Amino acid sequence: MTMKQYHLPQELNISIVDGIIEGYKDYLSVRREKARELKVHGAYAWVKGNHIDHHIAVECEKHGVTGRLSKAGLTWQYLQFQLKEDKVLFLVKNVRYFDPNAVDKGKDVKGRTRSTKASYMANLTDINSSIEFPEVAIPIPQGQSTQLQLELLEDVQVVQINSNDTLEISKHYDRFYIVTYEIDSEFLISEIKVWMPNPVNNKAYLVENLTKYINTKPSHIIEMEDDTRAILQSSAEIEVGYDATAYEIAFDDAKEKKS
């Protein structure tokens, strides 16, 4: 069994790529504009995801996709993209903070798996509880009993966090995807992939590589001006990326409840 049967429609994939690129271009324009207008402008690095989400929503609307404004934790807003006709829900993430081996945690700015779970991600992943994923063997130390194996299997189920929101979403959607994009050392969109996370083992499975659609249209060309490149090359931007997940900003429901 392969993940090919779970491919999204080709035209939708193309629109997702168009939206990511157009959103990134829009973000670069705003970064450049605010750097020229303001003496302090670093906070604008945080809005990249908003620009990308917005333009994906615009590009994919013609395919019946709607963007549902959602909140992860106290303050961070993002869009859940819904294709109700096919009972599909997906969201978009910077691959720098995505960990295919620990979907509900992701990575920090140093590329390490985060220590805390992003509960909203674990909840959404549970939508795929009925998906037939490729079999993944769980390594059992030699000489250990069957009871240990059962405990390990039980342990990986911990990632399934059932909340009212999750149960409500699960009633309407059968498949949940994560679309990742990569920004390379030249500050260009170099890779876009579609993943499907498995709630049983908390791993993401590659469904399709959409990189082949990048730079297939004149509108995909990104003209990187020298001043824009200088802004992006600032030491702060390179060190932390100014991504909300880099600072673990209110992404954990437990933290929110405690506060």
Order of alpha helices (4+ residues) and beta strands (2+ residues): alpha-alpha-beta-beta-beta-alpha-alpha-alpha-beta-beta-beta-alpha-alpha-alpha
